Amino acid sequence: MPDPEHPDLYLASTSPRRHEILQRMGVRFETLHQGVDEAVNEEETPEVFVVRLALEKARAGLASRPSGSDRPVLGADTAVVLEDEVLGKPGSQAEAAAMLQRLAGRSHRVLTGVALVDDSYEATRLSLSTVTLRPLLPGEVDAYWRSGEPVDKAGGYGIQGRGGVFIEQLEGSYTGVMGLPMFETHDLLTDFGIDYQVGWSAEQ
């Protein structure tokens, strides 16, 4: 559970999925609110884009870190990519339906960049997964929109929720598709010498 008094790190994200994953790992953290421009730069590849945004979010969080704290800040960004086009979050039912119909019956990539920074060191990692959606019927796309789940999801679906019924195949990281890959996050924590596993117990 988050422990604001003695955090292992600060998380520069209010995403419930990222909170859930860190809690599942047993990482003690405090949330920092930050905002960065999430536009894709011209000539920028999706891989460079997600790593850059993760790093910018972590840096923004570092700038807003409580005075006197030396804990590092974790940032992450996830992109759904179809034929090198980054699909954002749908702003309407029509946009969500169009995204899902484009993704249906084919494979796409999900990239998640992760960054951990402190006053003297920065490190990044990249998670790459391939997700295949089954063909979708118009009625279930409409029903999915009414559930409210697609509104804040890149690509218009969430693998951890009702959208999981659309997933035919996953190659890569389930938690990476959720928004924070456990493997890469663990690797960063180890790189920074953070022994978050010290609090693990049989009761957790």
Summary of the structure (lengths in Angstrom):
residues: 204
radius of gyration: 17.4
end to end distance: 10.0
largest distance: 54.5
contacts: 644
relative contact order: 0.18
helix: 39%
strand: 24%
